[in-house]
Amino acid sequence: MAEVIDWRGAEVGKFYRPPKMPVTMRLDAKLIEWLKSYGPGYQTKANLLLRHAISTTQASKITSKRRPV
């Protein structure tokens, strides 16, 4: 395979996948039913929802720190 010399078309982070850990959580049956109602991959969907909650929480913390009290 030839060495890549031109990296202009490269996309940073395209193939990055954060490491995952197996965990056991007790969740409401209705929550699991709702996640599963969207088809396969309910654990992935739960992970995405939790990541979104983290990012919005961090963003609101940053915004609240910038406002004068």
mmCIF file as Biopython writes it, N, C-alpha, C and O atoms, coordinates in Angstrom:
data_model
#
loop_
_atom_site.group_PDB
_atom_site.id
_atom_site.type_symbol
_atom_site.label_atom_id
_atom_site.label_alt_id
_atom_site.label_comp_id
_atom_site.label_asym_id
_atom_site.label_entity_id
_atom_site.label_seq_id
_atom_site.pdbx_PDB_ins_code
_atom_site.Cartn_x
_atom_site.Cartn_y
_atom_site.Cartn_z
_atom_site.occupancy
_atom_site.B_iso_or_equiv
_atom_site.auth_seq_id
_atom_site.auth_asym_id
_atom_site.pdbx_PDB_model_num
ATOM 1   N N  . MET A ? 1  ? 0.845   -1.173 0.000  1.0 0.0 1  A 1 
ATOM 2   C CA . MET A ? 1  ? 0.000   0.000  0.000  1.0 0.0 1  A 1 
ATOM 3   C C  . MET A ? 1  ? 0.894   1.242  0.000  1.0 0.0 1  A 1 
ATOM 4   O O  . MET A ? 1  ? 1.877   1.311  0.739  1.0 0.0 1  A 1 
ATOM 5   N N  . ALA A ? 2  ? 0.548   2.204  -0.824 1.0 0.0 2  A 1 
ATOM 6   C CA . ALA A ? 2  ? 1.347   3.424  -0.937 1.0 0.0 2  A 1 
ATOM 7   C C  . ALA A ? 2  ? 1.144   4.314  0.288  1.0 0.0 2  A 1 
ATOM 8   O O  . ALA A ? 2  ? 0.063   4.350  0.876  1.0 0.0 2  A 1 
ATOM 9   N N  . GLU A ? 3  ? 2.189   5.019  0.655  1.0 0.0 3  A 1 
ATOM 10  C CA . GLU A ? 3  ? 2.112   5.944  1.780  1.0 0.0 3  A 1 
ATOM 11  C C  . GLU A ? 3  ? 1.246   7.142  1.412  1.0 0.0 3  A 1 
ATOM 12  O O  . GLU A ? 3  ? 1.330   7.658  0.297  1.0 0.0 3  A 1 
ATOM 13  N N  . VAL A ? 4  ? 0.409   7.584  2.356  1.0 0.0 4  A 1 
ATOM 14  C CA . VAL A ? 4  ? -0.444  8.753  2.120  1.0 0.0 4  A 1 
ATOM 15  C C  . VAL A ? 4  ? 0.397   9.997  2.331  1.0 0.0 4  A 1 
ATOM 16  O O  . VAL A ? 4  ? 0.979   10.193 3.398  1.0 0.0 4  A 1 
ATOM 17  N N  . ILE A ? 5  ? 0.456   10.830 1.317  1.0 0.0 5  A 1 
ATOM 18  C CA . ILE A ? 5  ? 1.244   12.054 1.392  1.0 0.0 5  A 1 
ATOM 19  C C  . ILE A ? 5  ? 0.333   13.276 1.538  1.0 0.0 5  A 1 
ATOM 20  O O  . ILE A ? 5  ? 0.661   14.218 2.260  1.0 0.0 5  A 1 
ATOM 21  N N  . ASP A ? 6  ? -0.790  13.255 0.862  1.0 0.0 6  A 1 
ATOM 22  C CA . ASP A ? 6  ? -1.711  14.391 0.887  1.0 0.0 6  A 1 
ATOM 23  C C  . ASP A ? 6  ? -2.864  14.106 1.854  1.0 0.0 6  A 1 
ATOM 24  O O  . ASP A ? 6  ? -3.683  13.225 1.593  1.0 0.0 6  A 1 
ATOM 25  N N  . TRP A ? 7  ? -2.935  14.840 2.967  1.0 0.0 7  A 1 
ATOM 26  C CA . TRP A ? 7  ? -3.946  14.632 3.999  1.0 0.0 7  A 1 
ATOM 27  C C  . TRP A ? 7  ? -5.056  15.678 3.953  1.0 0.0 7  A 1 
ATOM 28  O O  . TRP A ? 7  ? -5.829  15.784 4.905  1.0 0.0 7  A 1 
ATOM 29  N N  . ARG A ? 8  ? -5.156  16.448 2.880  1.0 0.0 8  A 1 
ATOM 30  C CA . ARG A ? 8  ? -6.152  17.521 2.813  1.0 0.0 8  A 1 
ATOM 31  C C  . ARG A ? 8  ? -7.590  17.028 2.922  1.0 0.0 8  A 1 
ATOM 32  O O  . ARG A ? 8  ? -8.431  17.740 3.472  1.0 0.0 8  A 1 
ATOM 33  N N  . GLY A ? 9  ? -7.898  15.851 2.426  1.0 0.0 9  A 1 
ATOM 34  C CA . GLY A ? 9  ? -9.268  15.339 2.458  1.0 0.0 9  A 1 
ATOM 35  C C  . GLY A ? 9  ? -9.586  14.538 3.715  1.0 0.0 9  A 1 
ATOM 36  O O  . GLY A ? 9  ? -10.682 13.993 3.841  1.0 0.0 9  A 1 
ATOM 37  N N  . ALA A ? 10 ? -8.639  14.461 4.643  1.0 0.0 10 A 1 
ATOM 38  C CA . ALA A ? 10 ? -8.842  13.664 5.852  1.0 0.0 10 A 1 
ATOM 39  C C  . ALA A ? 10 ? -9.869  14.315 6.776  1.0 0.0 10 A 1 
ATOM 40  O O  . ALA A ? 10 ? -9.986  15.539 6.830  1.0 0.0 10 A 1 
ATOM 41  N N  . GLU A ? 11 ? -10.605 13.481 7.496  1.0 0.0 11 A 1 
ATOM 42  C CA . GLU A ? 11 ? -11.590 13.954 8.461  1.0 0.0 11 A 1 
ATOM 43  C C  . GLU A ? 11 ? -11.133 13.557 9.854  1.0 0.0 11 A 1 
ATOM 44  O O  . GLU A ? 11 ? -10.930 12.375 10.132 1.0 0.0 11 A 1 
ATOM 45  N N  . VAL A ? 12 ? -10.973 14.529 10.717 1.0 0.0 12 A 1 
ATOM 46  C CA . VAL A ? 12 ? -10.506 14.276 12.070 1.0 0.0 12 A 1 
ATOM 47  C C  . VAL A ? 12 ? -11.625 13.639 12.884 1.0 0.0 12 A 1 
ATOM 48  O O  . VAL A ? 12 ? -12.755 14.127 12.888 1.0 0.0 12 A 1 
ATOM 49  N N  . GLY A ? 13 ? -11.307 12.553 13.570 1.0 0.0 13 A 1 
ATOM 50  C CA . GLY A ? 13 ? -12.256 11.903 14.464 1.0 0.0 13 A 1 
ATOM 51  C C  . GLY A ? 13 ? -13.330 11.070 13.791 1.0 0.0 13 A 1 
ATOM 52  O O  . GLY A ? 13 ? -14.262 10.626 14.463 1.0 0.0 13 A 1 
ATOM 53  N N  . LYS A ? 14 ? -13.235 10.845 12.507 1.0 0.0 14 A 1 
ATOM 54  C CA . LYS A ? 14 ? -14.283 10.122 11.782 1.0 0.0 14 A 1 
ATOM 55  C C  . LYS A ? 14 ? -14.447 8.696  12.308 1.0 0.0 14 A 1 
ATOM 56  O O  . LYS A ? 14 ? -15.571 8.204  12.403 1.0 0.0 14 A 1 
ATOM 57  N N  . PHE A ? 15 ? -13.371 8.042  12.642 1.0 0.0 15 A 1 
ATOM 58  C CA . PHE A ? 15 ? -13.438 6.652  13.069 1.0 0.0 15 A 1 
ATOM 59  C C  . PHE A ? 15 ? -13.198 6.476  14.567 1.0 0.0 15 A 1 
ATOM 60  O O  . PHE A ? 15 ? -12.989 5.356  15.033 1.0 0.0 15 A 1 
ATOM 61  N N  . TYR A ? 16 ? -13.226 7.571  15.320 1.0 0.0 16 A 1 
ATOM 62  C CA . TYR A ? 16 ? -13.003 7.478  16.769 1.0 0.0 16 A 1 
ATOM 63  C C  . TYR A ? 16 ? -14.240 6.918  17.451 1.0 0.0 16 A 1 
ATOM 64  O O  . TYR A ? 16 ? -15.359 7.363  17.195 1.0 0.0 16 A 1 
ATOM 65  N N  . ARG A ? 17 ? -14.032 5.948  18.310 1.0 0.0 17 A 1 
ATOM 66  C CA . ARG A ? 17 ? -15.105 5.418  19.127 1.0 0.0 17 A 1 
ATOM 67  C C  . ARG A ? 17 ? -14.622 5.415  20.567 1.0 0.0 17 A 1 
ATOM 68  O O  . ARG A ? 17 ? -13.618 4.775  20.879 1.0 0.0 17 A 1 
ATOM 69  N N  . PRO A ? 18 ? -15.317 6.119  21.445 1.0 0.0 18 A 1 
ATOM 70  C CA . PRO A ? 18 ? -14.873 6.127  22.835 1.0 0.0 18 A 1 
ATOM 71  C C  . PRO A ? 18 ? -14.976 4.724  23.447 1.0 0.0 18 A 1 
ATOM 72  O O  . PRO A ? 18 ? -15.864 3.954  23.081 1.0 0.0 18 A 1 
ATOM 73  N N  . PRO A ? 19 ? -14.085 4.396  24.362 1.0 0.0 19 A 1 
ATOM 74  C CA . PRO A ? 19 ? -14.155 3.075  24.998 1.0 0.0 19 A 1 
ATOM 75  C C  . PRO A ? 19 ? -15.448 2.936  25.794 1.0 0.0 19 A 1 
ATOM 76  O O  . PRO A ? 19 ? -15.946 3.913  26.354 1.0 0.0 19 A 1 
ATOM 77  N N  . LYS A ? 20 ? -15.987 1.733  25.843 1.0 0.0 20 A 1 
ATOM 78  C CA . LYS A ? 20 ? -17.224 1.478  26.576 1.0 0.0 20 A 1 
ATOM 79  C C  . LYS A ? 20 ? -16.967 0.437  27.648 1.0 0.0 20 A 1 
ATOM 80  O O  . LYS A ? 20 ? -16.079 -0.406 27.519 1.0 0.0 20 A 1 
ATOM 81  N N  . MET A ? 21 ? -17.765 0.510  28.717 1.0 0.0 21 A 1 
ATOM 82  C CA . MET A ? 21 ? -17.669 -0.429 29.821 1.0 0.0 21 A 1 
ATOM 83  C C  . MET A ? 21 ? -19.012 -1.119 29.999 1.0 0.0 21 A 1 
ATOM 84  O O  . MET A ? 21 ? -20.052 -0.467 29.914 1.0 0.0 21 A 1 
ATOM 85  N N  . PRO A ? 22 ? -19.010 -2.409 30.242 1.0 0.0 22 A 1 
ATOM 86  C CA . PRO A ? 22 ? -20.270 -3.061 30.559 1.0 0.0 22 A 1 
ATOM 87  C C  . PRO A ? 22 ? -20.710 -2.662 31.973 1.0 0.0 22 A 1 
ATOM 88  O O  . PRO A ? 22 ? -19.917 -2.712 32.914 1.0 0.0 22 A 1 
ATOM 89  N N  . VAL A ? 23 ? -21.964 -2.273 32.111 1.0 0.0 23 A 1 
ATOM 90  C CA . VAL A ? 23 ? -22.505 -1.889 33.415 1.0 0.0 23 A 1 
ATOM 91  C C  . VAL A ? 23 ? -23.882 -2.513 33.597 1.0 0.0 23 A 1 
ATOM 92  O O  . VAL A ? 23 ? -24.526 -2.925 32.632 1.0 0.0 23 A 1 
ATOM 93  N N  . THR A ? 24 ? -24.314 -2.575 34.828 1.0 0.0 24 A 1 
ATOM 94  C CA . THR A ? 24 ? -25.661 -3.025 35.137 1.0 0.0 24 A 1 
ATOM 95  C C  . THR A ? 24 ? -26.406 -1.853 35.750 1.0 0.0 24 A 1 
ATOM 96  O O  . THR A ? 24 ? -25.959 -1.261 36.733 1.0 0.0 24 A 1 
ATOM 97  N N  . MET A ? 25 ? -27.548 -1.523 35.158 1.0 0.0 25 A 1 
ATOM 98  C CA . MET A ? 25 ? -28.373 -0.418 35.660 1.0 0.0 25 A 1 
ATOM 99  C C  . MET A ? 25 ? -29.797 -0.909 35.828 1.0 0.0 25 A 1 
ATOM 100 O O  . MET A ? 25 ? -30.264 -1.752 35.061 1.0 0.0 25 A 1 
ATOM 101 N N  . ARG A ? 26 ? -30.479 -0.394 36.815 1.0 0.0 26 A 1 
ATOM 102 C CA . ARG A ? 26 ? -31.888 -0.700 36.993 1.0 0.0 26 A 1 
ATOM 103 C C  . ARG A ? 26 ? -32.677 0.486  36.481 1.0 0.0 26 A 1 
ATOM 104 O O  . ARG A ? 26 ? -32.622 1.577  37.048 1.0 0.0 26 A 1 
ATOM 105 N N  . LEU A ? 27 ? -33.418 0.263  35.395 1.0 0.0 27 A 1 
ATOM 106 C CA . LEU A ? 27 ? -34.208 1.313  34.767 1.0 0.0 27 A 1 
ATOM 107 C C  . LEU A ? 27 ? -35.675 0.923  34.792 1.0 0.0 27 A 1 
ATOM 108 O O  . LEU A ? 27 ? -36.012 -0.259 34.850 1.0 0.0 27 A 1 
ATOM 109 N N  . ASP A ? 28 ? -36.541 1.919  34.749 1.0 0.0 28 A 1 
ATOM 110 C CA . ASP A ? 28 ? -37.976 1.659  34.716 1.0 0.0 28 A 1 
ATOM 111 C C  . ASP A ? 28 ? -38.337 0.823  33.494 1.0 0.0 28 A 1 
ATOM 112 O O  . ASP A ? 28 ? -37.770 1.001  32.416 1.0 0.0 28 A 1 
ATOM 113 N N  . ALA A ? 29 ? -39.281 -0.087 33.674 1.0 0.0 29 A 1 
ATOM 114 C CA . ALA A ? 29 ? -39.722 -0.950 32.579 1.0 0.0 29 A 1 
ATOM 115 C C  . ALA A ? 29 ? -40.280 -0.114 31.423 1.0 0.0 29 A 1 
ATOM 116 O O  . ALA A ? 29 ? -40.068 -0.451 30.258 1.0 0.0 29 A 1 
ATOM 117 N N  . LYS A ? 30 ? -40.990 0.969  31.738 1.0 0.0 30 A 1 
ATOM 118 C CA . LYS A ? 30 ? -41.562 1.835  30.696 1.0 0.0 30 A 1 
ATOM 119 C C  . LYS A ? 30 ? -40.448 2.480  29.863 1.0 0.0 30 A 1 
ATOM 120 O O  . LYS A ? 30 ? -40.594 2.651  28.653 1.0 0.0 30 A 1 
ATOM 121 N N  . LEU A ? 31 ? -39.355 2.829  30.504 1.0 0.0 31 A 1 
ATOM 122 C CA . LEU A ? 31 ? -38.229 3.432  29.792 1.0 0.0 31 A 1 
ATOM 123 C C  . LEU A ? 31 ? -37.619 2.439  28.804 1.0 0.0 31 A 1 
ATOM 124 O O  . LEU A ? 31 ? -37.363 2.783  27.650 1.0 0.0 31 A 1 
ATOM 125 N N  . ILE A ? 32 ? -37.389 1.218  29.256 1.0 0.0 32 A 1 
ATOM 126 C CA . ILE A ? 32 ? -36.826 0.187  28.375 1.0 0.0 32 A 1 
ATOM 127 C C  . ILE A ? 32 ? -37.799 -0.108 27.244 1.0 0.0 32 A 1 
ATOM 128 O O  . ILE A ? 32 ? -37.382 -0.264 26.097 1.0 0.0 32 A 1 
ATOM 129 N N  . GLU A ? 33 ? -39.082 -0.188 27.549 1.0 0.0 33 A 1 
ATOM 130 C CA . GLU A ? 33 ? -40.097 -0.424 26.517 1.0 0.0 33 A 1 
ATOM 131 C C  . GLU A ? 33 ? -40.076 0.684  25.470 1.0 0.0 33 A 1 
ATOM 132 O O  . GLU A ? 33 ? -40.176 0.412  24.273 1.0 0.0 33 A 1 
ATOM 133 N N  . TRP A ? 34 ? -39.946 1.934  25.916 1.0 0.0 34 A 1 
ATOM 134 C CA . TRP A ? 34 ? -39.904 3.078  25.003 1.0 0.0 34 A 1 
ATOM 135 C C  . TRP A ? 34 ? -38.657 3.020  24.112 1.0 0.0 34 A 1 
ATOM 136 O O  . TRP A ? 34 ? -38.749 3.229  22.903 1.0 0.0 34 A 1 
ATOM 137 N N  . LEU A ? 35 ? -37.501 2.738  24.703 1.0 0.0 35 A 1 
ATOM 138 C CA . LEU A ? 35 ? -36.270 2.638  23.917 1.0 0.0 35 A 1 
ATOM 139 C C  . LEU A ? 35 ? -36.356 1.506  22.896 1.0 0.0 35 A 1 
ATOM 140 O O  . LEU A ? 35 ? -35.947 1.677  21.748 1.0 0.0 35 A 1 
ATOM 141 N N  . LYS A ? 36 ? -36.881 0.357  23.302 1.0 0.0 36 A 1 
ATOM 142 C CA . LYS A ? 36 ? -36.987 -0.789 22.407 1.0 0.0 36 A 1 
ATOM 143 C C  . LYS A ? 36 ? -38.023 -0.571 21.309 1.0 0.0 36 A 1 
ATOM 144 O O  . LYS A ? 36 ? -37.950 -1.208 20.258 1.0 0.0 36 A 1 
ATOM 145 N N  . SER A ? 37 ? -38.991 0.327  21.540 1.0 0.0 37 A 1 
ATOM 146 C CA . SER A ? 37 ? -40.043 0.567  20.545 1.0 0.0 37 A 1 
ATOM 147 C C  . SER A ? 37 ? -39.482 1.195  19.266 1.0 0.0 37 A 1 
ATOM 148 O O  . SER A ? 37 ? -40.137 1.158  18.224 1.0 0.0 37 A 1 
ATOM 149 N N  . TYR A ? 38 ? -38.291 1.763  19.334 1.0 0.0 38 A 1 
ATOM 150 C CA . TYR A ? 38 ? -37.670 2.373  18.162 1.0 0.0 38 A 1 
ATOM 151 C C  . TYR A ? 38 ? -36.824 1.387  17.366 1.0 0.0 38 A 1 
ATOM 152 O O  . TYR A ? 38 ? -36.143 1.775  16.417 1.0 0.0 38 A 1 
ATOM 153 N N  . GLY A ? 39 ? -36.864 0.105  17.753 1.0 0.0 39 A 1 
ATOM 154 C CA . GLY A ? 39 ? -36.140 -0.916 17.008 1.0 0.0 39 A 1 
ATOM 155 C C  . GLY A ? 39 ? -34.864 -1.341 17.709 1.0 0.0 39 A 1 
ATOM 156 O O  . GLY A ? 39 ? -34.619 -0.962 18.854 1.0 0.0 39 A 1 
ATOM 157 N N  . PRO A ? 40 ? -34.051 -2.133 17.017 1.0 0.0 40 A 1 
ATOM 158 C CA . PRO A ? 40 ? -32.822 -2.639 17.630 1.0 0.0 40 A 1 
ATOM 159 C C  . PRO A ? 40 ? -31.863 -1.507 18.009 1.0 0.0 40 A 1 
ATOM 160 O O  . PRO A ? 40 ? -31.886 -0.421 17.431 1.0 0.0 40 A 1 
ATOM 161 N N  . GLY A ? 41 ? -31.033 -1.800 18.987 1.0 0.0 41 A 1 
ATOM 162 C CA . GLY A ? 41 ? -30.035 -0.826 19.394 1.0 0.0 41 A 1 
ATOM 163 C C  . GLY A ? 41 ? -30.487 0.059  20.542 1.0 0.0 41 A 1 
ATOM 164 O O  . GLY A ? 41 ? -30.070 1.214  20.630 1.0 0.0 41 A 1 
ATOM 165 N N  . TYR A ? 42 ? -31.335 -0.461 21.423 1.0 0.0 42 A 1 
ATOM 166 C CA . TYR A ? 42 ? -31.846 0.380  22.507 1.0 0.0 42 A 1 
ATOM 167 C C  . TYR A ? 42 ? -30.747 0.826  23.459 1.0 0.0 42 A 1 
ATOM 168 O O  . TYR A ? 42 ? -30.836 1.912  24.032 1.0 0.0 42 A 1 
ATOM 169 N N  . GLN A ? 43 ? -29.715 0.015  23.640 1.0 0.0 43 A 1 
ATOM 170 C CA . GLN A ? 43 ? -28.620 0.424  24.520 1.0 0.0 43 A 1 
ATOM 171 C C  . GLN A ? 43 ? -27.825 1.564  23.901 1.0 0.0 43 A 1 
ATOM 172 O O  . GLN A ? 43 ? -27.385 2.470  24.608 1.0 0.0 43 A 1 
ATOM 173 N N  . THR A ? 44 ? -27.640 1.525  22.597 1.0 0.0 44 A 1 
ATOM 174 C CA . THR A ? 44 ? -26.964 2.611  21.898 1.0 0.0 44 A 1 
ATOM 175 C C  . THR A ? 44 ? -27.777 3.893  22.011 1.0 0.0 44 A 1 
ATOM 176 O O  . THR A ? 44 ? -27.217 4.969  22.217 1.0 0.0 44 A 1 
ATOM 177 N N  . LYS A ? 45 ? -29.096 3.781  21.876 1.0 0.0 45 A 1 
ATOM 178 C CA . LYS A ? 45 ? -29.959 4.954  22.011 1.0 0.0 45 A 1 
ATOM 179 C C  . LYS A ? 45 ? -29.879 5.531  23.423 1.0 0.0 45 A 1 
ATOM 180 O O  . LYS A ? 45 ? -29.826 6.748  23.594 1.0 0.0 45 A 1 
ATOM 181 N N  . ALA A ? 46 ? -29.870 4.667  24.429 1.0 0.0 46 A 1 
ATOM 182 C CA . ALA A ? 46 ? -29.741 5.131  25.808 1.0 0.0 46 A 1 
ATOM 183 C C  . ALA A ? 46 ? -28.409 5.849  25.998 1.0 0.0 46 A 1 
ATOM 184 O O  . ALA A ? 46 ? -28.351 6.877  26.673 1.0 0.0 46 A 1 
ATOM 185 N N  . ASN A ? 47 ? -27.348 5.320  25.413 1.0 0.0 47 A 1 
ATOM 186 C CA . ASN A ? 47 ? -26.033 5.944  25.495 1.0 0.0 47 A 1 
ATOM 187 C C  . ASN A ? 47 ? -26.049 7.335  24.857 1.0 0.0 47 A 1 
ATOM 188 O O  . ASN A ? 47 ? -25.503 8.286  25.415 1.0 0.0 47 A 1 
ATOM 189 N N  . LEU A ? 48 ? -26.678 7.446  23.685 1.0 0.0 48 A 1 
ATOM 190 C CA . LEU A ? 48 ? -26.765 8.746  23.003 1.0 0.0 48 A 1 
ATOM 191 C C  . LEU A ? 48 ? -27.560 9.756  23.824 1.0 0.0 48 A 1 
ATOM 192 O O  . LEU A ? 48 ? -27.185 10.925 23.908 1.0 0.0 48 A 1 
ATOM 193 N N  . LEU A ? 49 ? -28.657 9.307  24.429 1.0 0.0 49 A 1 
ATOM 194 C CA . LEU A ? 49 ? -29.463 10.207 25.265 1.0 0.0 49 A 1 
ATOM 195 C C  . LEU A ? 49 ? -28.669 10.702 26.480 1.0 0.0 49 A 1 
ATOM 196 O O  . LEU A ? 49 ? -28.748 11.875 26.844 1.0 0.0 49 A 1 
ATOM 197 N N  . LEU A ? 50 ? -27.915 9.810  27.092 1.0 0.0 50 A 1 
ATOM 198 C CA . LEU A ? 50 ? -27.109 10.204 28.251 1.0 0.0 50 A 1 
ATOM 199 C C  . LEU A ? 50 ? -25.976 11.149 27.846 1.0 0.0 50 A 1 
ATOM 200 O O  . LEU A ? 50 ? -25.673 12.098 28.569 1.0 0.0 50 A 1 
ATOM 201 N N  . ARG A ? 51 ? -25.348 10.894 26.695 1.0 0.0 51 A 1 
ATOM 202 C CA . ARG A ? 51 ? -24.289 11.795 26.213 1.0 0.0 51 A 1 
ATOM 203 C C  . ARG A ? 51 ? -24.866 13.180 25.927 1.0 0.0 51 A 1 
ATOM 204 O O  . ARG A ? 51 ? -24.230 14.193 26.219 1.0 0.0 51 A 1 
ATOM 205 N N  . HIS A ? 52 ? -26.071 13.223 25.356 1.0 0.0 52 A 1 
ATOM 206 C CA . HIS A ? 52 ? -26.727 14.507 25.081 1.0 0.0 52 A 1 
ATOM 207 C C  . HIS A ? 52 ? -27.015 15.241 26.389 1.0 0.0 52 A 1 
ATOM 208 O O  . HIS A ? 52 ? -26.812 16.452 26.481 1.0 0.0 52 A 1 
ATOM 209 N N  . ALA A ? 53 ? -27.486 14.515 27.396 1.0 0.0 53 A 1 
ATOM 210 C CA . ALA A ? 53 ? -27.757 15.126 28.703 1.0 0.0 53 A 1 
ATOM 211 C C  . ALA A ? 53 ? -26.479 15.709 29.301 1.0 0.0 53 A 1 
ATOM 212 O O  . ALA A ? 53 ? -26.506 16.789 29.891 1.0 0.0 53 A 1 
ATOM 213 N N  . ILE A ? 54 ? -25.379 15.011 29.153 1.0 0.0 54 A 1 
ATOM 214 C CA . ILE A ? 54 ? -24.091 15.505 29.667 1.0 0.0 54 A 1 
ATOM 215 C C  . ILE A ? 54 ? -23.696 16.784 28.942 1.0 0.0 54 A 1 
ATOM 216 O O  . ILE A ? 54 ? -23.313 17.766 29.578 1.0 0.0 54 A 1 
ATOM 217 N N  . SER A ? 55 ? -23.787 16.777 27.617 1.0 0.0 55 A 1 
ATOM 218 C CA . SER A ? 55 ? -23.347 17.950 26.856 1.0 0.0 55 A 1 
ATOM 219 C C  . SER A ? 55 ? -24.223 19.170 27.135 1.0 0.0 55 A 1 
ATOM 220 O O  . SER A ? 55 ? -23.710 20.286 27.221 1.0 0.0 55 A 1 
ATOM 221 N N  . THR A ? 56 ? -25.536 18.976 27.278 1.0 0.0 56 A 1 
ATOM 222 C CA . THR A ? 56 ? -26.402 20.129 27.563 1.0 0.0 56 A 1 
ATOM 223 C C  . THR A ? 56 ? -26.189 20.634 28.985 1.0 0.0 56 A 1 
ATOM 224 O O  . THR A ? 56 ? -26.263 21.836 29.240 1.0 0.0 56 A 1 
ATOM 225 N N  . THR A ? 57 ? -25.926 19.718 29.906 1.0 0.0 57 A 1 
ATOM 226 C CA . THR A ? 57 ? -25.654 20.131 31.290 1.0 0.0 57 A 1 
ATOM 227 C C  . THR A ? 57 ? -24.353 20.922 31.362 1.0 0.0 57 A 1 
ATOM 228 O O  . THR A ? 57 ? -24.282 21.948 32.037 1.0 0.0 57 A 1 
ATOM 229 N N  . GLN A ? 58 ? -23.328 20.443 30.667 1.0 0.0 58 A 1 
ATOM 230 C CA . GLN A ? 58 ? -22.042 21.147 30.670 1.0 0.0 58 A 1 
ATOM 231 C C  . GLN A ? 58 ? -22.183 22.507 30.002 1.0 0.0 58 A 1 
ATOM 232 O O  . GLN A ? 58 ? -21.597 23.486 30.464 1.0 0.0 58 A 1 
ATOM 233 N N  . ALA A ? 59 ? -22.948 22.580 28.927 1.0 0.0 59 A 1 
ATOM 234 C CA . ALA A ? 59 ? -23.143 23.850 28.223 1.0 0.0 59 A 1 
ATOM 235 C C  . ALA A ? 59 ? -23.882 24.843 29.122 1.0 0.0 59 A 1 
ATOM 236 O O  . ALA A ? 59 ? -23.545 26.027 29.135 1.0 0.0 59 A 1 
ATOM 237 N N  . SER A ? 60 ? -24.880 24.379 29.871 1.0 0.0 60 A 1 
ATOM 238 C CA . SER A ? 60 ? -25.619 25.295 30.743 1.0 0.0 60 A 1 
ATOM 239 C C  . SER A ? 60 ? -24.759 25.761 31.918 1.0 0.0 60 A 1 
ATOM 240 O O  . SER A ? 60 ? -24.914 26.886 32.393 1.0 0.0 60 A 1 
ATOM 241 N N  . LYS A ? 61 ? -23.859 24.905 32.385 1.0 0.0 61 A 1 
ATOM 242 C CA . LYS A ? 61 ? -22.950 25.302 33.466 1.0 0.0 61 A 1 
ATOM 243 C C  . LYS A ? 61 ? -22.011 26.405 32.983 1.0 0.0 61 A 1 
ATOM 244 O O  . LYS A ? 61 ? -21.750 27.367 33.705 1.0 0.0 61 A 1 
ATOM 245 N N  . ILE A ? 62 ? -21.508 26.259 31.761 1.0 0.0 62 A 1 
ATOM 246 C CA . ILE A ? 62 ? -20.597 27.256 31.189 1.0 0.0 62 A 1 
ATOM 247 C C  . ILE A ? 62 ? -21.327 28.585 31.018 1.0 0.0 62 A 1 
ATOM 248 O O  . ILE A ? 62 ? -20.786 29.642 31.341 1.0 0.0 62 A 1 
ATOM 249 N N  . THR A ? 63 ? -22.557 28.528 30.510 1.0 0.0 63 A 1 
ATOM 250 C CA . THR A ? 63 ? -23.354 29.745 30.292 1.0 0.0 63 A 1 
ATOM 251 C C  . THR A ? 63 ? -23.664 30.429 31.612 1.0 0.0 63 A 1 
ATOM 252 O O  . THR A ? 63 ? -23.571 31.653 31.707 1.0 0.0 63 A 1 
ATOM 253 N N  . SER A ? 64 ? -24.032 29.662 32.636 1.0 0.0 64 A 1 
ATOM 254 C CA . SER A ? 64 ? -24.380 30.257 33.923 1.0 0.0 64 A 1 
ATOM 255 C C  . SER A ? 64 ? -23.168 30.870 34.615 1.0 0.0 64 A 1 
ATOM 256 O O  . SER A ? 64 ? -23.324 31.827 35.373 1.0 0.0 64 A 1 
ATOM 257 N N  . LYS A ? 65 ? -21.969 30.349 34.380 1.0 0.0 65 A 1 
ATOM 258 C CA . LYS A ? 65 ? -20.758 30.920 34.958 1.0 0.0 65 A 1 
ATOM 259 C C  . LYS A ? 65 ? -20.403 32.247 34.327 1.0 0.0 65 A 1 
ATOM 260 O O  . LYS A ? 65 ? -19.775 33.089 34.969 1.0 0.0 65 A 1 
ATOM 261 N N  . ARG A ? 66 ? -20.793 32.449 33.079 1.0 0.0 66 A 1 
ATOM 262 C CA . ARG A ? 66 ? -20.450 33.684 32.374 1.0 0.0 66 A 1 
ATOM 263 C C  . ARG A ? 66 ? -21.379 34.829 32.749 1.0 0.0 66 A 1 
ATOM 264 O O  . ARG A ? 66 ? -20.999 35.992 32.616 1.0 0.0 66 A 1 
ATOM 265 N N  . ARG A ? 67 ? -22.584 34.530 33.215 1.0 0.0 67 A 1 
ATOM 266 C CA . ARG A ? 67 ? -23.550 35.589 33.552 1.0 0.0 67 A 1 
ATOM 267 C C  . ARG A ? 67 ? -23.179 36.247 34.877 1.0 0.0 67 A 1 
ATOM 268 O O  . ARG A ? 67 ? -22.866 35.563 35.851 1.0 0.0 67 A 1 
ATOM 269 N N  . PRO A ? 68 ? -23.218 37.571 34.906 1.0 0.0 68 A 1 
ATOM 270 C CA . PRO A ? 68 ? -22.979 38.231 36.195 1.0 0.0 68 A 1 
ATOM 271 C C  . PRO A ? 68 ? -24.176 38.023 37.113 1.0 0.0 68 A 1 
ATOM 272 O O  . PRO A ? 68 ? -25.322 38.028 36.663 1.0 0.0 68 A 1 
ATOM 273 N N  . VAL A ? 69 ? -23.907 37.842 38.385 1.0 0.0 69 A 1 
ATOM 274 C CA . VAL A ? 69 ? -24.978 37.583 39.359 1.0 0.0 69 A 1 
ATOM 275 C C  . VAL A ? 69 ? -25.386 38.839 40.060 1.0 0.0 69 A 1 
ATOM 276 O O  . VAL A ? 69 ? -26.273 38.810 40.912 1.0 0.0 69 A 1 
#
